[in-house]
């Protein structure tokens, strides 16, 4: 009788553990996932080896930070969405213009100030047409830039990012702990 009781006890633990593992795998596959930042392209917002959580179900908006499959190597990149489908983009004298409207980029304030103190621009002047050959962001794509504009391989170099290559939107940093303040 005691042997049967022991096997019942073991089974009573195995099922909840098995269910929890299946739920965790499904959540990681379809809802959210941890990611480690590689490189300096998003400094100071995110630094090399920061640990972040991405949502795989988010609707992507302008200025969201996303993780996507690199168009140039077998890896994932993290960048900020600047242009949505149909947008025109121009940077002139460290000012961002989208569809002719000037936008503030508070996350660049420190970098811009450092380069202005040296008499230089933090973001080299460009228009979308100059860097991609297109006058507007095409359907089902994004134009992305790193926050460390002087040290970022981004859409200025490799063009638009397909919506289908987006893995998810960064929601928060868990190591070292910090919420995403866009």
Secondary structure by P-SEA (a helix, b strand, c coil): caaaaaaaaaaaaaaaaaaaaaaaaaaaaccbbbbbbccccccccccccccbbbbcccccccccccccccccccbbbbbbbcccccbbbbbcccccccccbbbbcccaaaaaaaaaaaccccccccccccccccccccccbbbbbbcccccccccccccccccccccccccccccccccccc
